[in-house]
Amino acid sequence: MNSSPTGAERLNANYILDSSAALALILAEPGGNRTRQVLADGAAISAVNLAEVVARLVDAGFSDEEIGHSINSLGVAVVTFSGLTAVSSGLLRRMTRSAGLSVGDRACLGLAKELDLPVVTADRVWASLDLGIEIELIR
């Protein structure tokens, strides 16, 4: 009997957060309230997606201090982009090419697949994909 915790249990995560969901909360966009609920239930984000969030906040004119505060206020577990997740994410290219998903999108989905957790996103095109990953749209 294997009683060792899964990756998700070690993270205390019930969801994987896409950068679009994190940004909805930080920027007070529609879907931000659902993101807040997901974070309260336990969520993790890929380091790749966190980098996307930071880049978008830079583009929006946030100062370094404001970005730090915004990220810290999320209270989300940040998951290192491992070799295993990199391979899983890259393999998703076959099934997502037609939808135009980015490397960051696939990093999020690859982590969700690896940890067998639902992914939370504002990106509607993801709902049309059949990847064997539960996808929840926040708006």
Secondary structure as UniProt FT lines:
FT   HELIX           7..11
FT   STRAND          15..17
FT   HELIX           19..26
FT   TURN            27..28
FT   TURN            30..31
FT   HELIX           32..41
FT   STRAND          43..46
FT   HELIX           47..59
FT   TURN            60..61
FT   HELIX           64..74
FT   STRAND          77..79
FT   HELIX           83..91
FT   HELIX           93..96
FT   HELIX           97..99
FT   HELIX           103..115
FT   STRAND          119..121
FT   HELIX           124..128
FT   STRAND          135..137
//
